[in-house]
Amino acid sequence: MSSATTPIQPASEPPPALVPREWRLRLDPLLLLAVLGLVACSIVTLKGATRLDVEGQPDFYVYRQALYAGVGLVLMYVVSRIDYTRLQDLRFVVYGVLIASLLLTLGLATATRGAKAWIELPFFTLQPSEFGKVLLVVSLAGFLVSRMRLMGRQTTARILLLGLIPTMLVMAENDLGSALVYGVGILALLFIAGAPWRHFAALGALFAVAIAIVLVGAPAVGVQVLQDYQKDRLTSFLEPSADPADAGYQQQQSKIAIGSGEKTGRGVENATQTQLDYLPEHHTDFIFAVVGETYGFVGCALVLSLYALLIWRALHILTIAKNLYGALLAGGITVMLLFQLFVNVGMNVGIMPITGVTAPLLSAGGSSMLATFLAVGLLQSINAQARETAAGKGRATIFE
Amino acid sequence: MPNPIEDRRPPITPQLAVRVAVLGGVAFVLFAIIFFRLWFLQVLTGDEYVSQARENRVRKVKIEAPRGNIVDRNGRTLVKTRAAPVVQILPNSVPDEETEAADEYRTALASAEGARLKAAEDLKALERRLSGKRRKPTKAQKAERRRLRKASSRAERVAIPPIPADAPELRALYRRLGKVIDLPPRTIHKRVVAGLADQPGANVTIKTDVPPEAFNFLLEHRDEFPGVVVEKKYLRYYPHDELGAQLFGTLREISPEELKEKRYRGLEQGTRIGKDGIEETYDKYLRGTDGFTRVIVNSMGSRDDTRTATRVPPIQGRQLQLTLDLGLQREANDAMAQAIDAANGNFNPAKAGAFVAMDPRNGEVLALGSYPSFDANLFAKPIDQKTYERLNSEDEGAPLFNRAISAGYPTGSTFKPITALAAMEDGILTPTTVLNDPGVFRYGGREFKNAGDAVFGSLALPRALQVSSDVFFYQLGASLNERGPVIQDWARKLSFGKPTGIDLPGEYGGLVPDRKWRDKGFAEYQKCAKKAKVPVGTQAALFACGGIERPWAGGDNVNLAVGQGDLQATPLQLATAYAALANGGRVVTPHLGQEVQDGAGRQLEEIRKPLARKVDIDTPDLDAIRSGLLAAATQAGGTSVDVFEGFPYPVHGKTGTAERQPNADQSWYACWVDDPTRPIVVVVTVEEGGFGAEAAAPAARLILEKWFGVRGGEFVQGASRTQ
């Protein structure tokens, strides 16, 4: 099963022990750079885009975003010092927390833009489905590893079942975007775990049938699975200009914003699409369009490069993970991040439907930011553990 | 469990390697897609989106240009522009209930109009049925006809639904707004519904010319009146109220059809253009160039005034000088009032008339109008239906109707000079030919008599004009009938029978009756009667097929010779013909437009006048007519000599009394004064005013007195009872 001559070699060089071990952060510097770079881009963009959004507080979103980023960085560092492998034993607890939080959300949530995914706290609006992304990967990867020897139809079905429960709960919150991310995360875990190709083929066929039922079959017999606004969003992407006053309008305005940025952008003052509110949700879902309008192709290229760096490092960490659980975690996280950024940027540039998926680290929003830092912390932990293992052939402990 | 799988440092398996490679490949492809898409949007087609973004945020807000003023020949203002505050409601701000009410109202209006048209059709069918039968209509049929007549004359009134009950905010808004602009909420609601029904999508004007306090209050409390806009709008102002009111026309928004016309090229929807009168003819000068500001608006449509925007100021239209003399116009209007009073004193039911004063040399119109007139300021604001109907009603004398250019009448004896001219130029008459007037002329089995059964004996042309011998001209008419349409040809040469070409829309061409016209009309009448199966010559046939019930007869020419019968001429046509007599045969084109000026009255452009058409007339013939007309107003026995007694200028004038049965006779006077510097032609007519010397001639004298600055001002009625 294992071989010494694999095409992708783990980084086995131990770090030079010039600096005492305790002083080193043991973080992947490129991953950290990508994350910090994206947070910086987010704050700069928000500063220009939201200066008129809250009366009298031009930096309302900037402060909040910086605060979240600060908390997130601490969270990331703390998580990176934990041996993620322990989470595998906590898989039932994690899964339980996941389900409980989603159920709680359904009970308490206040509806925003049709979705019912937010819990109002005194200083913070919590979106459990964001944290759920990480919890789902952590727990499902644990379940997967425990059944690794039995990798087969049974396992695939069980994992799917376990994964579908929270996914359906998120669907019930009308948070279509997160549900899709969950689904893709589950598939990614199965993929990394080595589920046979034919399982995916079968799943693909099943999915096609499900789509047909949801969009054509169910409405025909009077059952609405998707909310009207969700269907609007999904179909408006196919005919972007059919109704400029509604769903297609957002996408049209987003395209205008990005296109009008041209090569080097229009600058904050002249970015009229953003400044005059033509661009909806310009601090969250459509923040990439703000980057496009304000900083042009150059700005977009920078953000995309940072994302690419993030994905590359994440994939790299996946390959060096010290155990399968780490590889699964890294894989799930990577694919989720990749999917989110592609869907978000894709809907900004008009090639994907509007699904309410935020851009990781870029969009304003505490839950998304903290959840992403949590995920990146896990990646850092996998990276640190891998290096510890490679260097000392031993297990890293929390506080050495 | 040795070496548990989860604790092993796993050498990466080939399967995992493949799958990671696949993931990496997928990531690469996704990034590539996004990069290409961005390249396409931002680099290849960026320009397009830049302009779309600009269109998004920039709204062109029109600044209406004030129209140019209209001044008289002495520079006195006749029409000017003033800014008036108006209150409007935005159509998209009213709740759906209100819009639905408007839709309902529109549908109800349409069906009411449909019912009216249906009733009109039924009525026609019923009358055809009744006229086809020889029997008298039954009582039921009569009742049915009465009902249909009523139903077809006016569409049933449609009540505007009350303010929607489930729109308390709207009701509150109307109440608050009503308090400010002094209108009951119900009225505001009615205007909104009617406005939305009439023009969905356009701002509804609730009130024009609100007091400045209300205007300022609304401006300052904009937030409390959502959907209410106040702005200044230019209105026309007519400082002299009813003077020349029929000449100026009104303004209204350009229609979609007119937008396509060449003369309105470059105008935008919503531009107000002149409709009717001087405003229409000289619209291109009077209309200014609208300016605009580019304002920046956000996605909610509210203006962002903190951002700089370009502003192109409007350019006021040019000032237009007319040939009209305000003083003369006023005097003529007053003279008409006196003439009508005088006619009423003579037990004639006069209430309307018209006047024309013109420079015979070039056709400059010095005064022109119709009586009664109306306050032109009524049309500066949206006019209500009741007022509009009143201004059109016959009972009120139809003040909107400009009789001077749009009404065709027989002109009575004022037509005699044209007959005389035709006879002389045709050679059957010379200035000295003496004809006998025994007081009666028998022709075609009919007796044509002089008015008042006068007998003038033997007379030549000048004398015949002076005393207005009808028999003299009856003979000419009868003789000329043998020689073809001689009178008709000369009448047409002197501007009868077609529009004179005055620079006012809506001119009536009139009718010079001849054999061809009557025979053709009669043939059509016969055909129509046959088709409708009604006997020729009955009331039913008249109703179904019009009035030409017989072919041309010599008697028609006899009637025409004295300006009676089927002749239809406008006062302006008569004035143009008399101008030609006065100036030696040049038929001028009457006109009001003089020159285009800047705001300070300096000439910018002279308005090109059409050239006069020269008609060849032998001088002795013309002299004979002139001396006859001069004698008529200045020598003993002349028909208007008593009217002009003591008038220091030599007046050439002819009275006319046109028979228009069943109405009372129409009073006419046409005259001119030769003067080296201030020659003038005046034509006055008073509908149902009696004899020419009684009503029209004294009014003409008042106009002449004003023109020559002669003291007088007395309305002197003449005693002549001639036609």
Interface residues (C-beta under 8 A of the other chain):
Chain A: M1 S2 S3 A4 T6 P7 I8 P10 T85 Q88 V145 M148 R149 A188 F191 I192 G194 Q253 K255 I256 A257 I258 G259 S260 G261 E262 K263 T272 Q273 L276 D277 Y278 P280 G292 E293 G296 F297 C300 A301 L304 Y307 A308 I311 W312 L315 L318 T319 A321 K322 N323 L324 Y325 A327 G331 T334 V335 L338 F342 V345 G346 V349 G350 I351 T389 A390
Chain B: I5 E6 D7 R8 R9 P10 P11 I12 T13 P14 Q15 L16 A17 R19 V20 A21 V22 L23 G24 V26 A27 L30 F31 I33 I34 F35 R37 L38 W39 L41 Q42 V43 T45 G46 D47 E48 Y49 V50 Q52 A53 R54 N56 R57 I296 V297 N298 S299 M300 D304
